[in-house]
Amino acid sequence: MAAAPLQGLCEDVTCSICLEYFKDPVITECGHNFCRACLTQSWEGSEGEEISCPQCRSNVRRSLVSNRQLALRLQEETITERKGGACGKHREPLKLFCKDDEAPICMVCKWSKEHREHLVVPLEEVVQEYKDLIYSHLKLLEEERAEILTCKANTEEESQDLLKETKAEMEKTKELFRELHSFLNEQEERQLAHLEQVEKKIARKREEHLARLSRELSSLGGLIQKMEQKRQQPPGELLQDVRNLLQRHEYKEPFQNPVAFPPELRWEIWEIRERNQFLAEKTKQFRDSTVLSGSLLPVFSGQPVMATGGSGTPVQDLCEEATCPICLDYFEDPVIITGCGHNFCRACLTQSWEKNRVNKAASCPQCRKPSRQSCLLPNRQLAACVEIAKKLREGEKGKVCETHRAPLTLFCKDEALSLCAMCEKSDQHRDHELVPLEEAAHKYKELIFSRLDILRKKREQILTQKEDAEKESQDLFKSTETERQKMVAQFQEMHRFLEDQEKLFLDQMEEVKKEIAKKRDEHLARLSSKLTSLEGIIQEMEKQCHHQVASEFLQGVRSALERSEEREISEDVPAAFSPELRWKIWNFCDVNSFLNGLMELFKGNLLYGQQLRKADISLDPETAHPQLILSGDRKSVKWGDELQDLPNNPERFDLRAFVLGREGFTQGRYFWEVLVGSEGTWAVGVARKSVRRKAPLTISPKEGIWAVGMSNGKYWSQQSPDVPLQTVSRKLTKIQVILNYAGERVAFFDADTGSLLYTFLTASFSGETLLPFFYPKKSHLSISP
């Protein structure tokens, strides 16, 4: 804002003869200033005592008076311009760097009390350190860029693999549906209609989720922008309303990022895979089954560089130079005493001399050197500087107390107001806690920095969630396409009355495909945007390295490094697609396996559209090992320190810490959830009712137990030998068990994320009753309500 006044100042300190800055400026009787050498050379060859002024041609005497104030201002401007960066306190070149304060300093600062105990190094040396740091950041950024490009390539490659898998499953599905007739037509139509509702629900939830993320990003972006603008302001402006800005962040409700798609939706899609598997096995028997009602689908209970505008020191110095030492206000019609070179307002000097007329000779009010009225000359150059100072001071409004017109040097922590020294003594602030203005500004800047760091991390988390969504969409799209092709393969071999149902189902799959395609495009667009941002930072750093002047290099290096550090990717990256959507794709893959058991379901008058029901499980105390302690509601069990004195009934386990559920299953499809711990050893699943109770046994399908569990901190599917669960990437807290009795399958899911943990595909139940199975050794298990 002070660019125009400063330009005018530079013009007024220029010699009208050599057109350069004044060198040893002198003033003539007419009030014009010239370099002493220029004026002497101009007068060479002229004779007589009086000669003409080179600027106004007025006759003046040869006597020259040095203009000390103008010379002083020239010296300061010349040093600043020549050095390209000078110490604001000592006006010395910045040749050193204080590592404690992370700021350039001059040689005088080094020996000051402020920096005497600090670690000080040459400026060029720290420049090299920062350059090395930039090179290391560049290497990391380039590696990140390579990772993004690899991610895009891997996404395309994975899509091709999933498409091939989809095509193979479609052919299997076609074979299963080829022999189905009009009876199956009605049931399939009902299923497809429900699937369409599920797809619409998924689409709606996806849009709502993306809208929530976008709104949160917009809110965070606005708050970050305001904080970044606030931290770049000078101390006086920064402290204005800064507390309200920080309170906006404190009172801002934490962003709750619910899962875009609940597990229930994923399980509904998983049901499609179960149906395909069931149909593949039971097509012939299905023709003999009775008319079925219901649905097979599950029912659930509902830093830029700190441009501060200057420290105020140059403007303050200029304003002091433009102040009359008598009235302490800006010069009005300034005159210079030729005898000593001091300046005063004409009226102030005249009035001062009138008060001291008793003296025979007037003297300079500042240095007391005798002078005369005739020694006064108008100082036009100083008058121009006064006007410039007034304009510059306009830009400094708000930096003085409105009540006392004194500089704002203190800050009231009680009322969050900037004060002057006189305000400190007022009744209003006498008992308040006051701190220096710069100290308060520094404290609030640190608060703003910390809040900005939190907000940026939140923004990065949300952006990561949106970016990851596209990768997951690719996986879901490929899985959906696979299951759709399976259905197409089955429907092509079905009779005429099934063709309409096939079209409905495929239309719904196409909607899912479009949704996945949309997420894929959004993800690729985000990756491209991220690459563009990355390229911008890399170019900025490379450009920064080309700065030859140390001070210029350091001005932008911190901002470039901060932008690089803000881009560091968090290790805990959320999945691109919510667990529900992953379940949906897995469900399509499971259609064929479910169809394998469908015919037996219909032969026994079971509903093809039978619901996946949530089982109300309770523990059977008659089966519990004596060292197990059951809760009063029979919903939880834990390992006890001692054996209990319990009846040795035939149902009780004697050698292993097992307990079974009361509810038995001989048909249908059910699920329940179990809360598990991270300590000890545990296992959950199902067991035959005939499992041995009094003899040694291992947890394995061979013994009639199908379970997954944890031992020695690792997760396993309980077999002989145990098989590690490769899909587990986090600590499990809740396991969902899904029993498909007709399909002879037991599936286990991470109930919190929807990830499939393991499936026993060829479980042999042999028509026996199955019971929920629990094994808590030095641990605690609870049935989720």
Secondary structure, DSSP 8 states (H G I E B T S, - for coil): --HHHHHHHHHHTB-TTT-SB-SSEEE-TTS-EEEHHHHHHHHTT--SSEEE-TTT--EEES--EE-HHHHHHHHHHHHHHHHSSB-TTT--B--EEETTTTEEE-HHHHTSTTTTTS-EEEHHHHHHHHHHHHHHHHHHHHHHHHHHHHHHHHHHHHHHHHHHHHHHHHHHHHHHHTT--HHHHHHHHHHHHHHHHHHHHHHHHHHHHHHHHHHHHHHHHHHHHHHHHHHTS-HHHHTTTHHHHHHHHHHS-------SS-HHHHHHHHHHHHHHHHHHHHHHHHTTS----S-SS-----------S--SHHHHHHHHHTB-TTT-SB-SSEEEETTT--EEEHHHHHHHHHHTTTSSSEE-TTT--EE-GGGEEE-HHHHHHHHHHHHHHHTTTTSB-TTT--B--EEETTTTEEE-HHHHTSTTTTTS-EEEHHHHHHHHHHHHHHHHHHHHHHHHHHHHHHHHHHHHHHHHHHHHHHHHHHHHHHHHTS-HHHHHHHHHHHHHHHHHHHHHHHHHHHHHHHHHHHHHHHHHHHHHHHHHHT--SHHHHHHHHHHHHHHHHHT---SS---SS-HHHHHHHHHHHTHHHHHTTHHHHHHTT--TT--EEE----B-TTTS-TTEEE-TTSSEEEE-SS-------TTS-SSS--EEBS--BSSSEEEEEEE--SSSEEEEEEEETT--SSS---SSGGGTEEEEEEETTEEEEESSS-EE-TT--S---EEEEEEETTTTEEEEEETTT--EEEEETT---TT--EEEEEEEESSEEEE--
